[in-house]
Amino acid sequence: MTDAEKKLLQAQHRLEEAQARDRVKEHKARTRRLIQEGAILEKVLPEVRTMEPTGLENYLMQKLPQHD
């Protein structure tokens, strides 16, 4: 393996590592947002705490106006 090939391989690995870090950062941000939104939902509608996800979805579909 030539020096140029080694450098190219290292650059590719650095890019892959940076992309992986970005994916982790985005995942953590999404998780935080979902937790915060869920907490707000439970605060505003305490009855949703005991609902299963499907029941919650149906409940919200009935309560909220539809947007097309």
Sequence and secondary structure as in RCSB ss.txt:
>XXXX:A:sequence
MTDAEKKLLQAQHRLEEAQARDRVKEHKARTRRLIQEGAILEKVLPEVRTMEPTGLENYLMQKLPQHD
>XXXX:A:secstr
  HHHHHHHHHHHHHHHHHHHHHHHHHHHHHHHHHHHHHHHHHH GGGGG  HHHHHHHHHHHS    
